[in-house]
Amino acid sequence: MPMFEDQIWRSEERLWLEGPAAYGELLHELCVMVFPAPVGILQGDAIIESLRGVPRWQGVTMTDKLLREPNSDTAMLAYKAEGRRQGSPPYHAYCSSSYVRRGDRWQMTHHQQTPAG
């Protein structure tokens, strides 16, 4: 797996498992996230604010992973996720994310989750 590909998938995993500090590091300032109701569309500070008081995922498994790189500074991910929290049934979703390269780092510009039943 190319180094940039590994870095992007690791960033995606960090956003599932880690808290506001990871989001502050990995999100582009214009990032937009779209989640199932009741959360809906989030952008800017509302993304990080939505994490407060919500338990983080204890684990995530990503399958059917697809990465496309339309140019050297843009990457798009698509995958099926199974998120796990203690005391809750697994959460299944189809996800997509977009990243832009800023120097030697990748930052997320978009993320969408669609429940997978």
C-alpha positions in Angstrom: 0.0 0.0 0.0 1.5 3.4 -0.9 2.5 5.6 2.0 -0.1 8.3 1.3 -2.8 5.6 1.1 -1.9 4.2 4.5 -1.8 7.7 6.0 -5.3 8.5 4.7 -6.8 5.3 5.9 -5.2 5.8 9.3 -6.6 9.3 9.5 -10.1 7.9 8.7 -9.8 5.4 11.5 -8.5 8.1 13.9 -11.7 10.1 13.2 -13.8 7.2 14.2 -11.9 6.3 17.4 -10.3 9.5 18.7 -11.9 12.7 20.0 -11.8 16.5 19.3 -8.0 16.8 19.2 -7.8 14.4 16.2 -10.7 16.3 14.4 -8.9 19.6 15.0 -5.8 18.2 13.4 -7.3 16.3 10.5 -10.3 18.4 9.3 -9.9 21.1 6.7 -11.5 24.4 7.9 -14.2 24.1 5.2 -15.1 20.4 6.0 -18.7 19.4 5.6 -20.1 16.2 7.2 -23.4 14.6 6.5 -24.9 12.1 9.0 -28.3 10.3 9.3 -31.0 12.1 11.3 -31.1 13.5 13.8 -27.5 14.9 13.3 -27.8 15.9 9.6 -25.3 18.4 8.0 -22.5 19.7 10.1 -19.7 22.1 9.2 -17.0 24.2 11.0 -17.0 24.3 14.8 -20.3 22.4 14.9 -18.5 19.2 13.9 -16.2 19.2 16.9 -18.9 20.5 19.2 -21.1 17.5 18.2 -18.5 15.2 19.7 -18.8 16.6 23.2 -20.6 14.2 25.6 -20.9 11.5 22.9 -19.0 8.2 23.6 -16.3 7.5 21.0 -16.3 4.3 19.0 -14.3 1.5 20.7 -13.6 -0.1 17.3 -14.3 0.2 13.6 -13.9 -2.3 10.8 -13.7 -0.9 7.3 -14.4 -3.3 4.4 -15.0 -2.9 0.6 -12.4 -0.1 0.8 -11.9 2.0 -2.3 -9.5 4.9 -2.8 -9.4 7.2 -5.8 -6.8 9.9 -6.4 -8.1 12.3 -9.1 -4.9 14.3 -8.8 -1.8 14.3 -6.5 -3.5 16.6 -4.0 -7.0 15.0 -3.8 -8.1 11.6 -2.5 -11.6 10.1 -2.2 -12.5 7.1 0.0 -15.5 4.9 0.0 -16.0 1.9 2.3 -18.5 0.0 4.5 -18.0 0.5 8.2 -19.0 -1.4 11.3 -18.6 0.8 14.4 -18.7 -0.7 17.8 -19.5 0.9 21.2 -19.8 -0.9 24.5 -23.4 -1.8 25.3 -24.7 -0.9 21.9 -25.4 -3.0 18.8 -22.9 -2.6 15.9 -23.5 0.4 13.6 -23.3 -0.4 9.9 -22.9 2.4 7.3 -21.6 3.1 3.8 -19.2 6.0 4.1 -17.4 8.3 1.8 -14.7 10.9 2.6 -12.6 13.4 0.6 -9.2 14.7 1.5 -6.9 17.4 0.2 -3.1 17.4 0.6 -1.6 20.4 2.5 2.1 20.0 2.5 2.9 16.5 3.8 -0.5 16.1 5.5 -4.0 15.1 4.4 -7.1 17.0 5.6 -10.7 15.8 5.3 -12.9 18.1 3.4 -16.1 15.9 3.3 -17.6 12.9 5.0 -20.9 11.2 4.5 -22.5 8.2 6.2 -25.5 6.3 4.9 -26.9 3.6 7.2 -26.4 0.1 5.9 -29.2 -1.7 7.7 
